[in-house]
Amino acid sequence: MRSTWSEWLPWPLRGQAADAALAAGLFVVISLFTLAGEEVKSRGAVPGLGWVLIVIACGALYWRRRHPALVALITVAACCVYYPLAEPDGPLLLTFVVSLYTAAAEGRLWVAAGLSVVALMIMLYGEVTSGVDHLRDAGLYLIIGWFVAVVAIGAVVNNRRAYLGAMEQRALAAERTREEEARRRATEERLRIARELHDVLGHNISLINVQANAALHGLHKEPSQAETALVAIKDTSKETLRELRATLGVLRQVDERAPVAPAPGLKGLPELTERTRAAGGPTVSTEIQGDPRPLPPEADLAAYRIVQEALTNVTKHAGATAVVIRVVYTPKTVQLHIDDDGESSSVPTPGNGIRGMQERAQALGGTLTAAPNPDGGFRVQAHIPA
């Protein structure tokens, strides 16, 4: 990022066009001052060597920003030849002053400072050895002040460019970070909603499927059993719709207020186990160890969903007749142990259900394992920080 005087010029006087205009303008100024000098009036026309050096020094300024160090060397060399040999002299030193500023502004500070010292040493040597007092003390100090000022101004401009460039890079990096953070949060929210939908729909629809099969089998043989199954289907589907609406409420983009309900937690285990039993699933018993206490909402929801998914897997795959849920409260965690007596002779390939339970536990800094029980059946164990 660059900010120079040429940026304030109207188009097309920017970049190389501005450098060309500067070179041409200095040529005109130096020529006019040279021709208007007293020495031209007394000695006649400017010699050809003088014009050649003026053209070289002014023309080099066209490349001052592409090759700042080289242009500074060319202008100082032209001045060193011009002033002792090409009389009458003129303000050719302006080209060197411009090149010094450019070198410092383009980051060649040590080149600019070194050439300033060299030019001053050559100038002092010429004053001492020529026997002619070309520069009085005030003039010498003025030139020294010019050199110091232009190098300092160039250094300030370079520092400002670097600062603005760094600020721009930091702004771009911050913008990229914000975009990445927004994408990450959106992805996490989609995964969270997907887990919620999987747990809610997977569990309740599995129960509805079991109940529907029971209703079909008992429709002609045992009408009372079919009626019980249909009532259970009605209640389960109603609960499914309620949880589904609560889960999708975060996606609503309408003016009316989305339906809200308390997020399920471990307090809802009795209703959960009763629905599983009523659906014709295995007998479910619950054991509580430790002192039950309110959990953080996210931990409470995760524990409930893990138990719910474990019961879904038991109902769909295990063929179990009994499930024992043990909830252990410790000072720092809540532990879940879900054991069934189903058939599970080998480690199953983890599906979305087990993967979802593990993600819920890991998202809170906990752990979850699901594996066959050495004593038979299958066991799910979760440790959730509380």
VEXDREN-2710 file (C-alpha; in Angstrom, 1 decimal):
% VEXDREN-2710
k/r/px/py/pz
1/MET/0.0/0.0/0.0
2/ARG/1.5/3.3/-1.1
3/SER/0.5/6.8/-0.3
4/THR/2.5/9.5/-2.1
5/TRP/2.0/13.0/-3.3
6/SER/1.1/11.6/-6.8
7/GLU/-2.0/9.9/-5.3
8/TRP/-3.5/13.4/-4.8
9/LEU/-3.0/14.3/-8.5
10/PRO/-6.0/13.9/-10.9
11/TRP/-5.9/11.0/-13.3
12/PRO/-3.9/10.3/-15.4
13/LEU/-1.1/12.1/-13.5
14/ARG/-0.4/9.2/-11.3
15/GLY/2.4/6.5/-11.1
16/GLN/4.8/6.8/-14.1
17/ALA/2.8/9.6/-15.6
18/ALA/3.4/11.7/-12.4
19/ASP/7.1/10.8/-12.5
20/ALA/7.4/11.9/-16.1
21/ALA/5.6/15.2/-15.3
22/LEU/8.0/15.7/-12.4
23/ALA/11.1/15.0/-14.6
24/ALA/9.8/17.4/-17.3
25/GLY/8.9/20.1/-14.8
26/LEU/12.3/20.0/-13.1
27/PHE/14.0/20.2/-16.5
28/VAL/12.0/23.3/-17.3
29/VAL/12.7/24.9/-13.9
30/ILE/16.4/24.1/-14.0
31/SER/16.7/25.3/-17.6
32/LEU/15.0/28.6/-16.9
33/PHE/17.0/29.3/-13.8
34/THR/20.2/28.4/-15.6
35/LEU/19.4/30.6/-18.6
36/ALA/18.4/33.5/-16.3
37/GLY/21.6/33.4/-14.3
38/GLU/24.2/36.1/-14.4
39/GLU/26.9/33.8/-15.7
40/VAL/24.9/33.1/-18.9
41/LYS/24.5/36.8/-19.5
42/SER/28.3/37.4/-19.0
43/ARG/29.7/34.3/-20.6
44/GLY/27.2/33.3/-23.3
45/ALA/25.3/30.1/-23.9
46/VAL/25.3/27.1/-21.7
47/PRO/27.8/24.5/-23.1
48/GLY/26.6/21.2/-24.6
49/LEU/27.9/19.2/-21.7
50/GLY/25.7/21.1/-19.3
51/TRP/22.6/20.4/-21.3
52/VAL/23.5/16.7/-21.5
53/LEU/24.0/16.4/-17.8
54/ILE/20.7/18.3/-17.1
55/VAL/18.8/15.9/-19.5
56/ILE/20.4/12.8/-17.9
57/ALA/19.7/13.9/-14.3
58/CYS/16.1/15.0/-15.0
59/GLY/15.4/12.0/-17.2
60/ALA/16.6/9.6/-14.6
61/LEU/13.8/10.8/-12.3
62/TYR/11.3/9.0/-14.5
63/TRP/12.6/5.7/-13.0
64/ARG/13.0/7.1/-9.5
65/ARG/10.5/4.7/-7.8
66/ARG/11.4/1.6/-9.8
67/HIS/15.2/2.0/-9.2
68/PRO/15.6/4.5/-6.4
69/ALA/19.2/3.7/-5.5
70/LEU/20.4/3.8/-9.1
71/VAL/18.6/7.1/-9.8
72/ALA/20.2/8.6/-6.7
73/LEU/23.7/7.5/-7.9
74/ILE/23.0/8.9/-11.4
75/THR/21.9/12.3/-10.1
76/VAL/24.8/12.7/-7.6
77/ALA/27.2/11.7/-10.3
78/ALA/25.7/14.2/-12.7
79/CYS/25.9/17.0/-10.1
80/CYS/29.6/16.1/-9.3
81/VAL/30.5/16.5/-13.0
82/TYR/28.2/19.4/-13.7
83/TYR/29.2/21.9/-11.1
84/PRO/33.0/21.9/-11.5
85/LEU/33.0/21.5/-15.4
86/ALA/29.8/22.8/-17.0
87/GLU/29.7/26.4/-16.2
88/PRO/27.6/28.4/-15.9
89/ASP/25.9/26.3/-13.2
90/GLY/22.2/26.1/-12.2
91/PRO/19.9/24.4/-9.7
92/LEU/20.7/20.8/-10.9
93/LEU/21.1/19.9/-7.2
94/LEU/17.3/19.7/-7.1
95/THR/17.4/16.4/-9.0
96/PHE/19.6/14.9/-6.3
97/VAL/17.4/16.2/-3.5
98/VAL/14.4/14.6/-5.2
99/SER/16.2/11.3/-5.6
100/LEU/17.3/11.3/-2.0
101/TYR/13.7/11.7/-0.8
102/THR/12.6/8.9/-3.1
103/ALA/15.3/6.5/-1.9
104/ALA/14.4/7.1/1.7
105/ALA/10.7/6.9/1.0
106/GLU/11.1/3.6/-0.9
107/GLY/13.0/2.0/2.1
108/ARG/16.6/2.7/0.9
109/LEU/17.3/4.8/4.0
110/TRP/20.9/3.9/4.3
111/VAL/21.6/4.5/0.6
112/ALA/20.1/8.0/0.9
113/ALA/22.0/8.8/4.1
114/GLY/25.3/7.4/2.7
115/LEU/24.9/9.4/-0.6
116/SER/24.1/12.5/1.4
117/VAL/27.4/12.2/3.4
118/VAL/29.3/11.4/0.2
119/ALA/27.8/14.5/-1.6
120/LEU/28.7/16.7/1.4
121/MET/32.2/15.5/1.5
122/ILE/32.7/16.1/-2.2
123/MET/31.2/19.5/-1.9
124/LEU/33.5/20.4/1.0
125/TYR/36.5/19.1/-0.8
126/GLY/35.6/21.2/-3.8
127/GLU/35.2/24.3/-1.7
128/VAL/38.6/23.7/0.0
129/THR/40.6/22.9/-3.1
130/SER/39.1/25.3/-5.6
131/GLY/40.2/28.5/-3.9
132/VAL/36.9/30.1/-4.7
133/ASP/34.2/30.6/-2.1
134/HIS/31.2/29.3/-4.0
135/LEU/29.2/28.6/-0.8
136/ARG/29.2/30.8/2.2
137/ASP/28.7/29.2/5.6
138/ALA/25.0/29.9/5.6
139/GLY/24.6/28.3/2.1
140/LEU/26.6/25.2/3.2
141/TYR/24.4/24.8/6.3
142/LEU/21.3/25.3/4.2
143/ILE/22.3/22.5/1.9
144/ILE/23.1/20.2/4.8
145/GLY/19.6/21.1/6.2
146/TRP/18.0/20.2/2.9
147/PHE/19.7/16.8/2.8
148/VAL/18.8/16.0/6.4
149/ALA/15.2/17.2/5.9
150/VAL/14.5/15.3/2.7
151/VAL/16.0/12.1/4.0
152/ALA/14.0/12.4/7.3
153/ILE/10.8/13.2/5.4
154/GLY/11.3/10.2/3.1
155/ALA/11.9/8.0/6.2
156/VAL/8.7/9.2/7.8
157/VAL/6.7/8.6/4.6
158/ASN/8.2/5.0/4.4
159/ASN/7.3/4.3/8.0
160/ARG/3.8/5.6/7.4
161/ARG/3.4/3.3/4.3
162/ALA/4.7/0.4/6.4
163/TYR/2.2/1.2/9.2
164/LEU/-0.7/1.6/6.8
165/GLY/0.3/-1.6/5.1
166/ALA/0.5/-3.5/8.4
167/MET/-2.9/-2.1/9.5
168/GLU/-4.4/-3.2/6.2
169/GLN/-3.0/-6.7/6.5
170/ARG/-4.3/-6.9/10.1
171/ALA/-7.7/-5.7/9.0
172/LEU/-7.7/-8.3/6.2
173/ALA/-6.6/-11.0/8.6
174/ALA/-9.2/-10.0/11.1
175/GLU/-11.9/-10.1/8.4
176/ARG/-10.8/-13.5/7.4
177/THR/-10.8/-14.6/11.0
178/ARG/-14.3/-13.3/11.5
179/GLU/-15.5/-15.1/8.3
180/GLU/-13.9/-18.3/9.4
181/GLU/-15.3/-18.0/12.9
182/ALA/-18.8/-17.3/11.4
183/ARG/-18.5/-20.4/9.1
184/ARG/-17.2/-22.5/12.0
185/ARG/-20.1/-21.5/14.2
186/ALA/-22.6/-22.0/11.4
187/THR/-21.2/-25.5/10.9
188/GLU/-21.4/-26.3/14.6
189/GLU/-24.9/-25.1/14.8
190/ARG/-25.9/-27.2/11.8
191/LEU/-24.3/-30.3/13.4
192/ARG/-26.0/-29.5/16.7
193/ILE/-29.4/-29.3/15.0
194/ALA/-28.7/-32.4/13.0
195/ARG/-27.9/-34.3/16.2
196/GLU/-31.1/-33.0/17.9
197/LEU/-33.2/-34.1/14.9
198/HIS/-31.5/-37.5/14.7
199/ASP/-32.0/-38.1/18.5
200/VAL/-35.6/-36.8/18.6
201/LEU/-36.8/-38.4/15.4
202/GLY/-34.8/-41.6/15.6
203/HIS/-36.0/-42.4/19.1
204/ASN/-39.7/-41.5/18.8
205/ILE/-40.2/-42.9/15.3
206/SER/-38.5/-46.1/16.4
207/LEU/-41.1/-46.4/19.2
208/ILE/-43.9/-45.5/16.8
209/ASN/-42.7/-48.3/14.5
210/VAL/-42.7/-50.8/17.3
211/GLN/-46.1/-49.7/18.4
212/ALA/-47.5/-49.8/14.9
213/ASN/-46.3/-53.4/14.5
214/ALA/-47.9/-54.3/17.8
215/ALA/-51.2/-52.7/16.7
216/LEU/-51.2/-54.6/13.4
217/HIS/-50.5/-57.9/15.0
218/GLY/-53.1/-57.3/17.7
219/LEU/-55.8/-55.7/15.5
220/HIS/-57.8/-58.9/15.1
221/LYS/-56.4/-61.1/17.9
222/GLU/-56.4/-58.7/20.8
223/PRO/-58.2/-55.5/20.0
224/SER/-57.5/-54.1/23.5
225/GLN/-53.7/-54.4/22.8
226/ALA/-54.1/-52.7/19.5
227/GLU/-56.0/-49.8/21.1
228/THR/-53.2/-49.4/23.7
229/ALA/-50.6/-49.4/21.0
230/LEU/-52.6/-46.7/19.0
231/VAL/-52.9/-44.5/22.1
232/ALA/-49.1/-44.9/22.6
233/ILE/-48.6/-44.0/19.0
234/LYS/-50.7/-40.9/19.5
235/ASP/-48.8/-39.8/22.6
236/THR/-45.4/-40.5/21.1
237/SER/-46.2/-38.7/17.8
238/LYS/-47.4/-35.7/19.9
239/GLU/-44.2/-35.6/21.9
240/THR/-42.2/-36.0/18.6
241/LEU/-44.0/-32.9/17.1
242/ARG/-43.4/-30.9/20.3
243/GLU/-39.7/-31.6/20.4
244/LEU/-39.3/-31.1/16.7
245/ARG/-41.0/-27.7/16.8
246/ALA/-38.8/-26.7/19.8
247/THR/-35.6/-27.9/17.9
248/LEU/-36.6/-26.1/14.6
249/GLY/-37.6/-23.0/16.5
250/VAL/-34.1/-21.6/16.2
251/LEU/-34.5/-21.6/12.4
252/ARG/-37.7/-19.7/12.3
253/GLN/-37.5/-16.4/10.4
254/VAL/-41.0/-15.1/10.9
255/ASP/-42.4/-12.4/13.1
256/GLU/-44.5/-14.6/15.4
257/ARG/-42.9/-15.9/18.5
258/ALA/-41.6/-19.4/18.0
259/PRO/-43.0/-22.1/20.4
260/VAL/-40.7/-22.6/23.3
261/ALA/-40.5/-25.4/25.9
262/PRO/-37.9/-26.3/28.5
263/ALA/-35.1/-28.4/27.0
264/PRO/-35.4/-32.1/28.1
265/GLY/-33.1/-33.3/30.9
266/LEU/-32.5/-36.1/33.3
267/LYS/-35.7/-35.1/35.2
268/GLY/-37.5/-36.5/32.1
269/LEU/-36.1/-40.0/32.4
270/PRO/-39.3/-41.5/34.0
271/GLU/-41.4/-40.3/31.0
272/LEU/-38.7/-41.5/28.6
273/THR/-38.5/-45.0/30.1
274/GLU/-42.3/-45.2/30.4
275/ARG/-42.7/-44.4/26.6
276/THR/-40.1/-47.1/25.8
277/ARG/-42.0/-49.7/28.0
278/ALA/-45.4/-48.7/26.6
279/ALA/-44.1/-49.1/23.0
280/GLY/-43.5/-52.8/23.7
281/GLY/-39.8/-52.3/24.3
282/PRO/-37.7/-53.8/27.0
283/THR/-38.3/-53.3/30.6
284/VAL/-36.3/-50.2/31.8
285/SER/-35.2/-49.6/35.3
286/THR/-33.3/-46.5/36.6
287/GLU/-30.9/-46.3/39.4
288/ILE/-29.6/-43.0/40.9
289/GLN/-26.4/-42.8/42.9
290/GLY/-25.0/-39.8/44.6
291/ASP/-26.9/-36.6/45.4
292/PRO/-29.0/-35.5/42.4
293/ARG/-28.6/-31.8/41.6
294/PRO/-29.4/-29.4/38.8
295/LEU/-26.9/-29.6/36.0
296/PRO/-25.9/-27.0/33.5
297/PRO/-28.5/-27.0/30.7
298/GLU/-26.1/-28.2/28.0
299/ALA/-24.9/-31.1/30.2
300/ASP/-28.4/-32.0/31.3
301/LEU/-29.6/-32.1/27.6
302/ALA/-26.6/-34.1/26.5
303/ALA/-27.1/-36.7/29.3
304/TYR/-30.8/-37.0/28.3
305/ARG/-30.1/-37.4/24.6
306/ILE/-27.4/-40.0/25.3
307/VAL/-29.9/-42.1/27.3
308/GLN/-32.5/-41.6/24.7
309/GLU/-30.2/-42.7/21.8
310/ALA/-29.0/-45.7/23.8
311/LEU/-32.7/-46.8/24.4
312/THR/-33.3/-46.2/20.6
313/ASN/-30.5/-48.6/19.7
314/VAL/-31.7/-51.2/22.2
315/THR/-35.2/-51.0/20.8
316/LYS/-34.1/-51.2/17.1
317/HIS/-31.1/-53.6/17.2
318/ALA/-30.4/-55.4/20.4
319/GLY/-33.6/-57.5/21.0
320/ALA/-33.1/-57.0/24.7
321/THR/-35.7/-57.7/27.3
322/ALA/-34.3/-55.5/30.1
323/VAL/-32.3/-52.3/30.3
324/VAL/-30.7/-50.8/33.4
325/ILE/-29.9/-47.1/33.5
326/ARG/-27.5/-46.0/36.2
327/VAL/-26.9/-42.3/36.8
328/VAL/-24.0/-41.5/39.1
329/TYR/-23.6/-37.9/40.4
330/THR/-20.1/-37.0/41.5
331/PRO/-18.8/-33.5/42.5
332/LYS/-17.4/-32.8/39.1
333/THR/-19.2/-35.1/36.7
334/VAL/-22.4/-37.0/36.0
335/GLN/-21.8/-40.6/34.8
336/LEU/-24.2/-42.7/32.8
337/HIS/-24.2/-46.5/32.5
338/ILE/-26.7/-48.1/30.2
339/ASP/-26.6/-51.9/30.2
340/ASP/-28.9/-54.2/28.3
341/ASP/-29.2/-58.0/28.0
342/GLY/-29.5/-58.1/24.3
343/GLU/-27.4/-60.0/21.8
344/SER/-24.1/-58.2/21.1
345/SER/-21.3/-60.7/20.6
346/SER/-19.0/-58.4/18.7
347/VAL/-18.1/-54.7/18.5
348/PRO/-20.5/-53.1/16.1
349/THR/-19.5/-50.6/13.4
350/PRO/-20.2/-47.2/14.9
351/GLY/-23.2/-45.5/13.2
352/ASN/-24.7/-42.1/13.4
353/GLY/-26.2/-42.9/16.8
354/ILE/-23.0/-43.9/18.6
355/ARG/-21.1/-41.2/16.8
356/GLY/-23.7/-38.6/17.8
357/MET/-23.5/-39.7/21.5
358/GLN/-19.7/-39.4/21.4
359/GLU/-19.8/-36.0/19.8
360/ARG/-22.2/-34.8/22.5
361/ALA/-20.0/-36.0/25.3
362/GLN/-16.8/-34.7/23.7
363/ALA/-18.3/-31.3/23.0
364/LEU/-18.5/-30.8/26.8
365/GLY/-15.1/-32.2/27.5
366/GLY/-16.4/-35.6/28.4
367/THR/-16.0/-39.2/27.1
368/LEU/-18.3/-41.9/25.9
369/THR/-17.7/-45.6/25.1
370/ALA/-20.0/-48.2/23.6
371/ALA/-19.0/-51.8/23.6
372/PRO/-20.2/-55.3/24.3
373/ASN/-20.5/-56.1/28.0
374/PRO/-18.1/-58.9/29.2
375/ASP/-21.1/-60.4/31.1
376/GLY/-23.3/-60.3/28.0
377/GLY/-25.4/-57.6/26.4
378/PHE/-24.2/-54.2/25.5
379/ARG/-23.0/-51.3/27.6
380/VAL/-22.8/-47.5/27.0
381/GLN/-20.8/-45.5/29.5
382/ALA/-20.5/-41.7/29.5
383/HIS/-18.7/-39.2/31.7
384/ILE/-19.9/-35.6/31.3
385/PRO/-18.4/-32.7/33.2
386/ALA/-21.0/-31.0/35.4
END
